[in-house]
Amino acid sequence: MSTSLYPLASLEQIEKSPSRQDGIPAELEEDLRAFGCKLIHQAGVLLKQKQVAVATAQILFQRFWFVTSMKQFGIGDVGMGALYLASKLEECPLRMRDLINVYDLLLQRTAHTLSSQTASSSHHKPDFKYSPMSYFGNTFYDLKDALVVAEMQILKRLGFQVNVVLPYGTLVNYLRVLGLADREEVSSRAWGYLNDALQAPVYALYQVPTIVSAAILLATRHLGISLPTTPPWWELFDAEWEDIWSVCGYIMRLYRNRTQKDQLLVLGMVTKQSVRQWLEDNPPAS
């Protein structure tokens, strides 16, 4: 990781992430990262957690996979640990039991979705019904142990560099500079792109001014609003055009259509055991 106000991945980590070195394709790794962030977001909504804590958790989750392989830790466990840690960092701590209950529900729902989609279409697909765990059974203590280990490993493998700078205040300032602060459709759309970008690794790759500039570019292009070109508006924010365009690519890839096979593959690789099984069944070409 680079040494700056907040750590960014190095070129070597970007080109050869630990998961890719273990044989996980780049596109599959991106999809697993995105799904892990979706689980964090869904858990945050159910727990009525503050957005700053949820966003911080997603950024820590993305950073973690530049130093660790998905073969070693499951995205479900790491997401749970990231949200627990981020809630402490943002001074809005969660009860461990509440977080475990919510993640148990999300994992059960994921398993139900996977089983119902893979079942024959001729059979009736039952609605999801949550089965609460027993607090004296193995499931609760397994999830509790996984949560504690995940939080510890995030801190250890990131070298306790858990400082996160969120982009929302920067977006407001940039829109004021460009005279777009009163355009609600621009601010709301750009804000949405910043939230969606949390599912991509961009917050671990680029500085906040670059990411905010990309969100503004996407919002104004989709709304048909022109921005100053003499001098180029992005130079006001110390952003490089190539980097802005790259961030836009990461964000737009989140919206691409995926085949049902690809979607089911991601749903079935939430745990490290399922990732290891997939790697055994699909060994990388030598």
Secondary structure in CASP SS format (residue, H / E / C, confidence):
PFRMAT SS
TARGET T0000
AUTHOR 0000-0000-0000
METHOD secondary structure of the structure
MODEL  1
M C 1.00
S C 1.00
T C 1.00
S C 1.00
L C 1.00
Y C 1.00
P C 1.00
L C 1.00
A C 1.00
S C 1.00
L H 1.00
E H 1.00
Q H 1.00
I H 1.00
E H 1.00
K C 1.00
S C 1.00
P H 1.00
S H 1.00
R H 1.00
Q H 1.00
D C 1.00
G C 1.00
I C 1.00
P C 1.00
A H 1.00
E H 1.00
L H 1.00
E H 1.00
E H 1.00
D H 1.00
L H 1.00
R H 1.00
A H 1.00
F H 1.00
G H 1.00
C H 1.00
K H 1.00
L H 1.00
I H 1.00
H H 1.00
Q H 1.00
A H 1.00
G H 1.00
V H 1.00
L H 1.00
L C 1.00
K C 1.00
Q C 1.00
K C 1.00
Q H 1.00
V H 1.00
A H 1.00
V H 1.00
A H 1.00
T H 1.00
A H 1.00
Q H 1.00
I H 1.00
L H 1.00
F H 1.00
Q H 1.00
R H 1.00
F H 1.00
W C 1.00
F C 1.00
V C 1.00
T C 1.00
S C 1.00
M C 1.00
K C 1.00
Q C 1.00
F C 1.00
G C 1.00
I H 1.00
G H 1.00
D H 1.00
V H 1.00
G H 1.00
M H 1.00
G H 1.00
A H 1.00
L H 1.00
Y H 1.00
L H 1.00
A H 1.00
S H 1.00
K H 1.00
L H 1.00
E C 1.00
E C 1.00
C C 1.00
P C 1.00
L C 1.00
R C 1.00
M H 1.00
R H 1.00
D H 1.00
L H 1.00
I H 1.00
N H 1.00
V H 1.00
Y H 1.00
D H 1.00
L H 1.00
L H 1.00
L H 1.00
Q H 1.00
R H 1.00
T H 1.00
A H 1.00
H H 1.00
T H 1.00
L H 1.00
S H 1.00
S H 1.00
Q H 1.00
T H 1.00
A C 1.00
S C 1.00
S C 1.00
S C 1.00
H C 1.00
H C 1.00
K C 1.00
P C 1.00
D C 1.00
F C 1.00
K C 1.00
Y C 1.00
S C 1.00
P C 1.00
M C 1.00
S C 1.00
Y C 1.00
F C 1.00
G C 1.00
N H 1.00
T H 1.00
F H 1.00
Y H 1.00
D H 1.00
L H 1.00
K H 1.00
D H 1.00
A H 1.00
L H 1.00
V H 1.00
V H 1.00
A H 1.00
E H 1.00
M H 1.00
Q H 1.00
I H 1.00
L H 1.00
K H 1.00
R H 1.00
L C 1.00
G C 1.00
F C 1.00
Q C 1.00
V C 1.00
N C 1.00
V C 1.00
V C 1.00
L C 1.00
P C 1.00
Y H 1.00
G H 1.00
T H 1.00
L H 1.00
V H 1.00
N H 1.00
Y H 1.00
L H 1.00
R H 1.00
V H 1.00
L C 1.00
G C 1.00
L C 1.00
A C 1.00
D C 1.00
R C 1.00
E H 1.00
E H 1.00
V H 1.00
S H 1.00
S H 1.00
R H 1.00
A H 1.00
W H 1.00
G H 1.00
Y H 1.00
L H 1.00
N H 1.00
D H 1.00
A H 1.00
L C 1.00
Q C 1.00
A C 1.00
P H 1.00
V H 1.00
Y H 1.00
A H 1.00
L C 1.00
Y C 1.00
Q C 1.00
V H 1.00
P H 1.00
T H 1.00
I H 1.00
V H 1.00
S H 1.00
A H 1.00
A H 1.00
I H 1.00
L H 1.00
L H 1.00
A H 1.00
T H 1.00
R H 1.00
H H 1.00
L H 1.00
G C 1.00
I C 1.00
S C 1.00
L C 1.00
P C 1.00
T E 1.00
T C 1.00
P C 1.00
P E 1.00
W H 1.00
W H 1.00
E H 1.00
L H 1.00
F H 1.00
D C 1.00
A C 1.00
E C 1.00
W H 1.00
E H 1.00
D H 1.00
I H 1.00
W H 1.00
S H 1.00
V H 1.00
C H 1.00
G H 1.00
Y H 1.00
I H 1.00
M H 1.00
R H 1.00
L C 1.00
Y C 1.00
R C 1.00
N C 1.00
R C 1.00
T C 1.00
Q H 1.00
K H 1.00
D H 1.00
Q H 1.00
L H 1.00
L H 1.00
V H 1.00
L H 1.00
G C 1.00
M C 1.00
V C 1.00
T C 1.00
K H 1.00
Q H 1.00
S H 1.00
V H 1.00
R H 1.00
Q H 1.00
W H 1.00
L H 1.00
E H 1.00
D H 1.00
N C 1.00
P C 1.00
P C 1.00
A C 1.00
S C 1.00
END
